[in-house]
């Protein structure tokens, strides 16, 4: 059982914010939104059971999906995996589930306990203790309750919990009002009610609160540090050192208030606002607070800085100075000019302002001595422009914005401003336009969360009354015109980006253009160096400069990415400023880099496979790997980029290399999550090969389509592709095509029950592989022959071939394929009536599949282990293993394996006395088999026809 939250070994759960599961300090992965929704519903039952019907209604409403029952079962299985050793707290009954967590394991339960103790303390005459307990309870609300949980149930409980929090807030504030702490009420009102969005305070508190606000001075003024040197802080104070420097009496009597108008519809950024306020309002003696807000053009740097500056005005009664330094323009403002303007604003007469930057800076710092003035330097170019404008004494502060992040200025607190989160972006759009539906969400998604783009899009919609948000979505859908559509009056995204691009030197501008050409989600340093034709150090230096100027982002060391709109602009620059052949050369260098590196990763996992001798040559050596694990890590980290590069390489000179690239990253097809994207890439390349009439590329791509279809259980489609591949063998002398086509055709024939054809084809494949020394594939054919022998009753011979397969994999030092050896032998031993031996083999396959992220094969190993447990007479263990398989299998690529696991689960459930649930599993399996036209369908159909559902007792209805 999950115990108290204080026990680091036990589980704890959160619903007063994002729904989560924690084991001590480590957060566990609670899964998809729907899986978290299931967890939330179960947690809110306080240990009581809830029926499957109620759960489906809670997760999907009144119109659930047809697969809701099966999906619910899958979510429960996955949740048990998350809970690990504590999986027993998720109890499944005859008609539903219950989650029985330990005392104090749920944040909501702890909050209610604290609230109850507070009420008891209040009644006992101890209001201070009551308030302390209520504050502790309120601290458990970390965000909007049940954050991210979809469905009607989550929406209802979010409102209830928000109302409960507001009730606690009101009680807490009422205790302070009763104690005469009016100032404290003002100070805490904003913080304590920040999470009660959409819930109005009760009438009982609103009037006392209004009275308090009228009666108490503004809070920030109460917290101001005492004046420097003990002098008064009112306007017109002496100028201290400035007067001694000869500025003249009364020279600094000005109290500037130069801040631009605060944006009325400023939205979001609350954490950053609080962070900046805390730094700018630091107490005296801690030096001059200097904050820097950096980020790409249009990300809202100025809006945030101005908003914060207005918020901290009470901390700076000496005034606020502001200047737009125009650091991104062709003529940035010179510091000497700014200093002259600042000095005049501070009350220094023109005749007392000296010439030269250093003299003006000295007078400027002297005039500020003893004052509390905020200096907002907007749109700075670099540190040299900013340094002379910084105050020099305690009490003042500076806030700087710019695309260059001036982190090297001593003592700077840097805030790297990112795009808005989806919820904030939608809220901004809705505040301007009044629209907040799905079309509005699509608009802000296309804008990439960039505030300027959102404001422009919203302004266009407001200015055109006949338009709807759907119209705007359609206009922004065309990437080629998106930047032009994001233009309203004097505001334009393209013009904003042009300012930064125009400041780049030739090499930097070239890098900005070319690195945007690849279509992947991001790009590594090595890949970017290949695109640019530079060594890695030169490439790193150039790219880091682009990061510093906020034209490029670096989400991790040596990885880079563009904001979507910046990428569009950079590609437009490439079309405008680069010759087409230079762009093609850059793309070709990237393809070479990926193919050479992927080929190295392939052979590290398949010793004895001579495929590298039959790939298209590359001009790039690619990356080297120290070990197999680093090669595997690279493959999965670059998966999206590899497939994107292949999809973008359909032209004549690059098509064969792209086909070879998807061939050597074939493991991605078996990884589960990326299988669909892999299949789409192969289909696109195959279409291009057919249009180009390139039989060599076509043949290799058809081999991959065969594999994809087989793994998905689509044997009809796989057979069609195999016939096409066999026909191509006559037109191109490709040993890879010749041998693999025979092997894949043999696999299909075996699964279709054409055992004589299968044996003949596989025997030919075996000879073909041996002819060019492909030991890895020789072992693979032995595995396939073993299955054919078993299916034709030659059980002992099948076991012998499976043992030969495993021995060969061990001999050549196979890694991923070693698991295949264990798998094949385990299946053979189960059919031979040796389930205990089979389990030992299959158990060795599972961790190898897990280490190599082969999700589909891991699931199939669990399914085969379930078969072995059934054969050993242990149906309960079989059911658990089948559920493990089902928890992994999802998406179209795993449907056939999923149906197999459901079939085994049906048998296990019948043997454990749950015949009706077993029939449900068989019915779901049959639906999948029939959809795939699989040969297993008749067997399951017979199972259903020979078993009858348990009749419903009339007394129970």
N, C-alpha and C positions, 0 to 999 in steps of 0.2 A: 504493500500500500504506500502511496505517496504520503510523506509525512509533512511536518511543519516546514515552513519556508526556511527556517534557520538552519536546518540540517543540510549540509552541503552535498550529501549523498542522495537526497530525496528529490522528487519532482516538485515543481511549483508551476502554477498556471496564471496567466494574466488575461483579463478581459477589459480592464479599465484603460484601454489604449489598444495597441495591436494585440490580437489574440496570439498567445505564444505559450510555449512549453520550455521550461528551463530545468536543467539538472545542475544544481549548484550555480556557479557563475556562467556556465555554458548554455547558450540558447540552442535548442534543437530545431530542426527544420520541420515546421508544422505542415508543409505541403502547399498545395494549390489553394486558391480562395475558397472553393467549394469544400475542400477537406477541412480548412480552418473554420468554415461555417458549421460543419458537422461538430467539430470540437467545441465551438462556442455554444451550440444548442445543448449539447450534453452537459457542459459545465453549468449552464444556467438552470438545469433541472435539480441542482443541489443533491445529486446522488440518486434521484428517483429515475425509474425506467421511463422510456418514451417509445411509443410504437413506431414501426417503420412507416406507417401511413402518416403519422404526425411529423416524423422527420422529413419525409418527402415534401409535405406541404410547407414545412418551415424553410427548406432549402430552395424549393422551386416554385412555391406558390400554388395556385389552383390549377395551373396548366403545366404539369411536370413533363419532362422529356419521356419518350417511350422507354428509354434505358435507365430511368431514374432508380429503379429497384436494384439493378445490377451495379450501377454507379455507386449507390449508397453502400452496398456490400464491399465494393472495392475500396472506397474511402475508409471504411472501418478496418479493413485489412492493413491498409497503409498506416493508419493511425496506430495500430498495434505495433507495427515495426518501429515507429517513432518512439513509442513508449519503452521499447526494449525490455529490460528485465521487469519493468512494472506493467507489462502488457495486461496482466491479470486484472487491473483496475477497470478495464473496459469489458463489461459483462454483457454477453449476448443472451437474451432470453428467447422464449418461443416466438415472440412477435415484436422484437425491438432490441434496444440497447440501453445501458446505463453506464455512467462513468462515475466511479466512487473514489474520489480523491480524499487524501487525509486531511485532518483538521489543520487549518491555517495554510493549506497549499494553494488556495485561490485568493487573488488579491481582493476580489469583491467581498468574500467572506471576512477577510481581515478588516476591510473598511467598515463593514457593518458591525463587527465586534467593537471596534474603536468608537464608533458612533454610539453604540449602546452604553459603553463605559462612560462616554462624555455626558450622556443624558443622566446617568446615575450620579456623576460628580456634580452636575448642575443642581439636581434636586437636593443633594447633600450640602449645598451651600459653598461649593468650591468652584467658582466660575473660571479661575485661572487654569485649574487642572482640566476642566471641561474644554476650554479653548485649545489647550495643548493637544488633547486627544483628537479634537476635530481637525486641527491642522495636520496631524499625522495621517488621519484618514484621507484628507483631501490630497495629500502628497502621493497617494497611490494612483490617482488619476494622472496618467502620463501623456494622454492624447485623447482624441475622440474615442469613446468606448467602442469596442468591436471594430476597430479601424480595418477597412478593407474587406469586411465580411459581406458578401452579397446576399440577396434574398430578402423577402419581407420580414422574416424573423429578426434579422440583424437590424433592419431599419427601426422596427418597433422597440427593440431593447436599447438601441442608441438613444432614442428619445427618453425612455424611462430612466436610464442611468444618468443622462444629462440633467433631468429634473431632480433626481436624487442628489446629485452633486450640488446643484444650485440650492437645494434645501439645506444642505450642510453648510454651504457658504453663508447663507442668510443667518443661520443659527450662530455661526462663528462671529459674524459681524455684529449681530444683536448683542452678544456677550460683551464685545468691546464698547459698543455704544452705552450699555448699562454701566460699564466701568469708567465712563467718561473719557475714553480714548478716541476722541473724534479724529485727531490727526492720523492715528494709526489706521483708522477705518479708510480714510482717503488713500493712504499709502498702499493698502492691501486690496482695495476693491478691484482694481484692474487685474492684478495678478491672480486673485482667487476666482474671478469670474471669466478668465480668458478661455477656459475650456467649455463654458456653458453656451456654445454657439446655438443660436436659434431658439433658446429658451428664455423667456422674459422673467425678470425678478418678480417675486410676488408683491402684491400691493402693500403688504405689511412692512416690507423693507424699503420700498421705493421712496416714500415720503420722508422717513427718517434719514435716508441717504441724501435726499435733496437738501434737507435742512442742514445736514452736516457739511455738504459742499459749500453752501452759502455762508456758513459760520466759520469755516476753517481756511486759513491762507493756503495758497497753492503749495503742494508738497515739495516740489523741487527747491523752492526758496528756503524751506526749513533745513535742507540737507547741504546747503552751500558751504564750502570750506571757508574758514576765516580769511580775511584779506591778508595778502603777503605783507610781512613786516609790521603788522598791526594797524596799517593805515585803513581808513574807511574805503568802501568799495563804490560809493555813489559817483555818478558822472560829475566831472569837473574836479577830480582829485589832482594833486600835484603830479608832475611828470617825473619826479625822482631824478635818475641819472640823465634823462633826456634834458631836463632843465639845466643841469650842470654842464651838459655838452653844448649849451648855447642855443637851444632851440627856441628860447624865449618863453616868458611866463604865459601860462594859459594856452600853450601851443597844442595841448592834447585834450582840449575840452570837448571834442567831438565824440559822440556815442553812436558808432555806425550800426545800422540794421539792414545789411545788404542782401540778406538771404532771398533767393527767388521764392515765388509763391509755392507753398507746399501743395503737392498733387492731391486733389480732393478725393480721388478714387484710388489712392495708394492701397495696394492689396498684398497680403502675404508678407514673407520675409521676417516674421515676428522674432525668430530666434536670432537672426543677424542684427535686427534693430536693437534688441536687448543687449547683445554682445557689444555693439559699438557704443551704446549709451553707457554701459559699465566702464569701458575703457576711457571714454572721453570725460566722464564724470569722476575720474580718480581723485582721491584726496591729495592735498598739497604735500610736498615732500617727496613725491614719487616721480618728479621730473615732468617735462612737457609731454602730455599724451599725444602720440602721433599715430593716426589710423590711416590705412591705405585700402581703398576699395578698387580692386582690379577686375577686369573681365573684358570679354569681347564687345564689339560695338553693338548697341541695341539691347544689352542685357539688363539695363536699368541702374547703372552705377550712379548717375546724377540723381535720379529719382530717389534712390535709397539714401544717398548722402544728404540731400536737401531735407528729406523727411526726418532723418536722425538729427540734423542740425536744428530744426525747429523744436524737436522734442527736448533737446538739451539747452535751449535758450536760457531757462532760468538759472542754469549753472554758470552762465557767462553774462553777468549784468553789465560788463564793460562794453558789450556789443559783439556783433558778428560781421566779419569781413568775408567777401565772396569775390572770386574772379574766375572767368572761363579762360583758361590758359591756351585753349585752341591747339593742344599738343598734337592733334591728328591732322591739322590743316597744313597748308603749304607755308604759312607764316605764323609760327607759334609766338605768343606774346613774350616779349623780353622781360626778365625779372626787374630790370631797372624801371621799366614803364609801370609795372604792377606796384612796385614799392612807392613810386611817386603818388599813385592813386590811393594806396592804402594810407600813406601819411596824411594826405589831404583829408581823407575820411576820418582820420583820428584827430583832426583839429590843427594840424601843422600848416602854417601858411606857406604859400608858394615860395616866398622869398627865403624861408628858412629851410627849404628842402635842398640838400646838396646834390651835386652831380656825381655820377658813378655808382655802380652797384654796391661796392663795399661800404661807401659812406652812407648811402641811403639805408642799407641793411642794418648798420650800427645804430643809426638814429631810430629806425623802426623798432628794433629790440629794446632800445632805451625807453621809447614812448610806451611800449607795452608793459614795461616793468611795473609791477604793482597793480596791474589791471587783470581782469579775467575776461579775455576775449577769445572767441572761437574764430579760427581762420579756415575757410572752406576753399580749397584749391581744386577746381574742377578741370578735368580733361588735361592732366599734366602730360608732358612729353617724356621727361626723364628726370633723374635725380638732380642734375645740374640746374635745371629750371626751377626746381622746388626748393633746394637748400637755402637760398637767400631769403625766402619768403616765410621760413619757419620761425615762430616765436622762440625766445631763448630763456625765459624764466617761468618759474612755477605759477600756476593759476591760469595760464593760457593753454590752448590745445589746438591741434591742426587736424583737419580731415581732408584727405587727398583722394581724388579719383583719377583713373587713367587706364589705358590699355596695357601700358608697361607696368608690371608689378614691381614697385620700388622697394623690394624686400631688403636690399643692401643698405638702405638708409638706417642708420643705427637706431635701435629702439622702436622700429615701426611694427605696429600690429597690423598684419595683412589679412584682409578678407577677400578671398577669391570668389567673386560672385558668379554663380552658375545660373542656368536657365531656371525658370519657375517649375515647381512640381506640378503635375497635371491638375491637382485639385485647386491650387493657387491660380494657375493659368486660366482655368475655367471660371473661377470666381471673378477674376479681372475682366474677362470678356463679358460675363453676365452683368457686372456692375455698369459697364459702358452701354451695352446693347439691350439688356433685359432678357436675353435668350440664354438658356443653359441646358438644352437637350442634347441628343446624340449628334446632331449636326454641329452644334457649338463645340462639342468635344472634338469632332473631326477637324474643325478649323484650328483650334489651339494645338492639336497634334501636328498638323501640317506646318504650323508656325514654330514647332519645336520648342515650345515654352519660352521663346524669346519675347520679352515684354514689348519691345518696340514693334515687332511684327504683329503681335496680338492687338496692340493699340491701333495700328494702321488698319488691320483687317476689320476691327470693330468700328473704326471711324468710317470706313467705306460702307459698312452695312447701315450705320445710323444715317449717313448722308443720302442713302438711296432707299426710300421708303418702300418701293416696289420689290426690293430684294428680300429674300429670306436667307437664313444661314445655309440652307441647302444650296442656294444659288452660289453663295460664296465658296462653298466646298468644291463645287464643280469648276469654278474659275481657278481655284488654287491647285486643282488636281494635276494639271499639266506642268511638269517640272521645268519645261523649257520656257514657260511664261510666268512662273511663280514669282520670281523677283520683280518682274514688271507689274504684276498684279498687286504686289505689296508696296503700293505707292499711294499716298494721300496728301494732296497739297504739297507743302514743302518737306514732308516726311517721306523718306524712302529707304528701304533696307539696302538696296544696291548702292546708293550714295554713301550710306554709313560705312559699308565695307570698303568702298573705294578709298575712303580717307586713310584707312590703315594700310591698304595695298600700295597706295601711292608713296608711302614713306620707305618702302623696302628697297634695298640695294638689288642689283641685277641677280646675283646668285640666290638671294633669299626669295625674290619674286618668282624665280624659276622653280624653286623647291615648293613654294606655295601652290603654284599651278599644277605641277606634275604629280605631286603626292596625292592630290585630290582625284586623280584619274581612276585608281582602283576602286572597285565597288564594294569592298568588304566593310564591316562595321568599324574597324580600326586598322592600324598597320603597325607592324613591329619595326624596330630600328633597322634590322637586317634587310627586311623587305623594302623599306623606304630607301635605304642605301642602294639597293639594286635598281629601283625605279630611277634614281638620280644619277646612277653610274658613278657614285662616290664611295670611298672607303667609309667604314662605320664611324670613325671619329669625326671626319669632315661632315658627314651627314648628321651626326648627333649635334654638333655645334650649330649647324644651320637650323635644324628643327627646334632646338631649344630656344633659339632666338625668336622663332615664330611663336613658341609657347609664351615667352616673356612678353610679346606684344599682343597676346590674346587672340591671335589669328588661328592658333592651333591649340588643342588641349592635350594634356598628358595624363591619362587616367591611371597609369602605373609606370614605373621606371622603364624607359626604352619602348614605350608604346604610345601611339599618337592617334588622334581622331579629330575630325572637324564637326562643328555643329552642322546640321543638315543644310541650313540655308547658306552658311559660309562655304560648304562644299559645292553647292550649286554655283555660287559666285566664282569660286576658284576654277571650276571647270569652264565657266564662261570665259574667264581670263585665258585659260589654256587654248580655247577655240580662237580667241581673238589675237593672242600674243605668241602662240607657238605654231610652228609649221606642222602640218598633219603627220609628216613622217617622223618628227621628233616625239609626238605623242604615241605613235605606234611603237617606236623603238623603246620608249619607257615601259609600255605595257608588255612588250616582248621580254625585256629584261626581268620584269617581275615574274612572268610565267616561267622563265628559265630558273630563277631562284627557287620558286616553289617546287617545281618538278625535281630539280636536283636534290633539294633538301628532303622532300617526301620520299624519293627513291632510297635515300640513305636510311630514313626511318623504317621503310618497308623491309629492307634486308636485315636490319638489326633484329626485327621480330620474326624473320623467316630465313634463318641460315640454311644454305643448301638450295635456295631458289635463285636461278640465274636470270631472273626477269630483267635485271639491269642491263644485261647484254643485248636486250631486244627493245630498248626504249629509244625514242628520238634523242639525238644528241643535244646538249645544251652548252651555252657559252659561259655558264656560271657554275662554279663548283658547289654552291649551296653551303648550308651550315653543317658543321661537324658536331657529333654528339658524344659525350663522354660515356654514356651508358644507355641501356634500353629504356629506362624510366624517363630520362630527359627527352628521348626521341618521342615517346608516347605522349608526354606532357605537351611537347610542341605540336604534335598532330591535332590534339583536341583543342588546344588554345587557338590554333589557326584554322579550325574547321570551317568557320563561316567565311574567312578570307580565301581559303583554298577553293571552295566551291564557287564563290563569287568570281574569282579569277578565271576559273574554268568556264563559267557561263559567259564571261565576257570575251572569250578567245575562240569564237566560232569562225573567224576569217580563215582564208586559205592557208597562209603561212603558219598559223598557230593551231589549227584544228587538231592535228595529230599529237602535238605536245599536250593539248588540253585533254585529249582522250587518254593519253598515258598518265596524266596527272590524276584523273578520277580512277584509273586502274590501280595506281599504287596507294591510293587512300581508301581502298575498298572497305577497310575496317569500319569506316564511318557508316556504312550501310547497315551494319549489325549493332550499332551503338544505341538504337532505340530512338532517342530524342531527335537525332539528325537524319534519320532514315528517309523521311519524306523529302527534305531539301536535297539530299543526295540523289534520290530518284528523279526529281525534277531537273536536276543538272544534267544527268545522263540523258534524259529524254530530249532536252534542248540540244545537246551536242549531237545526238543521233540524228535529229532532224536536220541539223546543219551538214552532217556527213552525207546524208541522202541527197540533199540539194547540191552538194559539191561533187557528188558521184565519186567519193573516196572510199573504196572497198576496205582498205587497210584500217582506217579510223572506224568505219561502220562495223567491221567485224569485232573489234575490241569492245566497242560500245554495246553491241548486241550481247556479248558475253556478260557484261555487267547487268543488262536488263534481265537476262535469264536468272542471274543470282538474286536480283531484287524480287522478281516474281516468285521464285522458289521460297524465299524466306517469308514472303507474305502469304504463301499457300495458293497462289494463282497459277495452277499448273497448266491450264489451257493456254494462257498468255505466254507462260514460260516455254511450252512446247512449240508455239508458233515462232518465237524468237530463236529457239534452238534449231528449227528447220532452216530458218533464214541464215543462221550462222554456219550450219553445215554446208549449205549451198555456196557460201562465200569462200569456203576452204579451197574450192577449185579455181578461184580467181586471184588469190594472193598467197604467196609463199611465206606465210607467217606462222612459225612454229607455236607461238602463243595461242593463236586462234585455232590451229589444227588440233592441238591437244586438249585445250579447255573445252572446245565445242563438243568433243567426244565425251569428256567427263560429265559435263552438264547435261547432255542428252541422256547419258546413262542414268543419272540421278532422277531425271524426270520419268524415264521409262520405269524405273524401280518403284517410284511413288505412285505411278498409274497402274501398277500391277502387271506390266509387260516385262516379266522377269527374264525371258529369253533374250529379248532385245537389250535389256539392261546389261546382262552379263556380257553380251557380245561387244557392246559399245565401250563398256568399262575396260574390258580386256585390251581393246585397241588403244584406249587412252593410256593404259599402263605402259604399253610398248612405246607410245609416242613420248611420254614423259621421260622414260629411261633413255630414249634416243638422244636427248639433249641435256641429260644430267640433272633433271629437276626432281631432286629427292623429296622436297616438301610435297609436291603434287603426287609423287608416287605413293607416299603415305596416305594422302587424301583418297586416292583411288582404292587403296586397300580397305579403307574405312567404308567406302560406298559398296564395294564388293561384299564386305562382311554383311551388310544389311540385306543385299540381294540373296545371299546364301541362306540367311535366317528366314527370310520371307518364303523361301522355297523348301523349308524343312531341313536344310542342312545346318543344324544348330551348332554342332561341334566344329564344323569347318568355318562357320561364321565367327565363332569365338577365336579360333586359331588365327584367322585373318586380322581380327581386331587386335590380338596380341602382337602380331607382326607390325601393325600400324603404330601402336604405342611404342614398341621397341625402336622402330625407325625414327620416330620423332625424338626419342630420348638420345639416340645415337648422334643425330645431327645437331642437337642442342636447341631444339625448337622451344619457343616461349609460349605465344598465344596458342599455336597449334598443338602444343603438348596437352592442353585441356581437351582438345578434340579427341586425342588418343584415349584419355581417361573416359570421356563421354561415350565414345563408340564401344569401348570394352564394357563399360557399365551396362549399356543397353543390351549388348550381346549376352552378358551374364544373367541379366534378368530373364531373358527369353530361355536361357538354358536352365532355369530353375534354381539359380544360385543368388537369391536376392541380397544376402548379407555381403557376399563378395562384390556384387554390383554396387551396393551403397558405398563401399570403401573406395571404389574407383570414381564414382560420381562426386563424392565429397571432396576428392582432390581436384576435380575440375572447377568447382564453384569459386574458390578464391582466385584462381588464375583468371577466370572470366571477369571477376570483380576488379582485380588489379588492372586489367586491360580495358575496362569499361565496356565490355561486351554484354550489354543488358539483355538482348534477345537470347543469347546463348546461356546466360546465367539463368534466365527464367525457364528455358527448356531443360536445363540440368535439374532444376527443382521439380519440374513436371515428371522427368524420368525417375527421380528419387521417390516421388509419390507413387509411381508405378511399382517400384521395388518394395516400398513399404506395404502396399496392398498385397503384393505377392508373398510377403513375409507374414501376412495376417495382422497387420497393425493399421487398421483404417483411420484411427484418430490421428496418428502421425502423418499418414498419407494426406489427410484433409489439410493439415497445417502446412505441408510442403506445397500442395496445390494452391493454397491461398497465397503463399509466398510468391509463387510464379505469377498469379493474377495481379498481385500488388505491383509487380514490375511492368507487366505487359500493358501497353496502351498505345493508341495510334494505329493507323492502318497497317503498318509493317508487322505488327505483332498479333494480328487477328487470328491467323491459323494456329499459332502456338497457344493463344488464349483459349481457342476452342478445345484444343487438346487438354489443357489444364482443367477446363470446365468439365470435360468428360470424365477425367480421373476423379475430380472432386465429387461428381455425381455418384460414382461408385462408392467412394469413401463415405459419403453422407448416408447412402442407403444402408451400408453395413454398420453404421453407428446409430441406426434407428430414426433417421431423418429422411425417409423416403420421398416425401413431398418436396423438400428442398433439393434433393438429388434430381428429381424430375425437372425442376426449374433450371438447374445447371445444364441438364441434357438438352432442354428446349433451346436455351441460349446457344449452346454449342451447335445444335442442328441448324439454327438460323444462319450462323456464320459459315458452316460447311456448305450449305446450300447456296449462299451468296457467292462463295468462292468456287463453287462447282467441284468441291473436294471429294475424293473417293471415300472419305470416312463417313460421309452423310448417310449411306444406307445402314451402316452398323448402328449409328446412334438412333436412326429412325426405328430400327428393330427394338432397341432398348426401350424406347418410349411406348411402342405398341405392346410389348410384353409386360410392362409394368403399368399399374393403374393407380391413379391418385387416391389418397385416403378419403372416403366419403365423409362429408361434413355432418356432424351429429346435430339432429334437428333441435335438440335442447340447447345447443350452443348458439343458435342463430337468434 
